[in-house]
Amino acid sequence: MGGVNTHDPLTYSAKAATHKHVHPYLRYGFLAGGIRGIPGRLIKHGAYFDFMASWVSLKPTPDEWSGLIEVLKEEVVASRTIQEILTTTRSASKKRYDILHRPLKLRETR
């Protein structure tokens, strides 16, 4: 709450990287409260976050809450998909993919 310093994304992104090394299907996010918009230092140093969000105060607006819930639902699907790909045993019926794309989605602060 109340801001993001450089130490925060560096520290927590490194922890996310360590956990993802062991469990690559884990999804990590960073929620900053008490600020308007995601700070550039969070984007710059948060390399291992799968999503980032900010709320203007401790209590989210209905729009902030619904936005976070939407992202979390997408992250659960992504996590389960990656886990299935990595844990399914080899077989003729196993799905195979020739493209994996992790798009960048932004929502402008309202």
N, C-alpha and C positions, 0 to 999 in steps of 0.2 A: 504494500500500500504506500502511496505517496511518492512513487518514483522508482526508476530503475537505474542503478549505477552499473558501471562496466563489470564489476565483480560478479553480479548476479547472473547474467547470461553466460559468462565464461565458466563459472563454477557449475551451474546446473546443466549446461550443455555438455560439459565434460562428463558429468555423471550419467547423462542420457547416453552418451557414446559408449561408456563402459557397460551399461546394462544392455544396450542394443548389440554389443559385440557377442554377448552370451545368448541373448534372446532377440534375434533380428526382427521379429514381428511386433515387438513392443512399440508403442507410439507415445511420444512425449510432447507436451505442450507447455506453454508459459502464459499465465494469466496475470497481467499487471492491473492493479486497482488504484484508483485515485489519480489517474492520468487520462488525458484526452489524446488518443492515438498511440500507436506502437512507436517507441523511440528508435531512432536509427541505430543506436548502440546495441539494442536487442536484436535487430535484424543482422547487424554486422557480426556479432559475437555468438549468436544463437544457432550455429550451424547444424546442430543435431536435434533441434526442435522440429516437430512435424507440423505444429501450428502455434500461432501466437495470437493473443487477444488482449484488449485493454478495456477496462470499465472506468467510467468517469468517477464513480464513487464505490464505496463498499457494497452498496445495494445496487444490483444491476437494473437498468431500465428494462421494460418488456422486450424491446428490440435487441438489447445486448444479450439478454438471457436466451432468447430464441435463436440468436446467431450462434452462441456458444453450443447450445444443444444440437443444432444442425451440424456443426463441425464435429462434435463428439460422436454423433451417430455415424458420420462418414469415416471417422477414425476407427471406430469399432469394426466396421465392414472391412476397411483396409487391413487392419491387424489380423482379422480372421482369414482374409484371403491370403495374406503373406504366410501365415502359419500353415494353412492348408497346402500351399505350394511347397513349403519347406519340409513338411512332415509326411506328406503322402508318399507311400513306398512306390518304387518303380513298378510300372505295369503298362500294358498296352493301352489301358483305358485312362491313364493319367493325362490330364490336360497339359498341353505344352503351349508356350507363348513365345512370340518372336519380337514383341515390343512391350516394354514397360516404361510408362511415362508418368512422372510426378509433376503435375501442373502447378503453377502458381496462381492462387486465387486471392484477390484483394477485395475488401469492402471498405469504401470510403467512410470516414467518420461522419456521423450525422449530427 
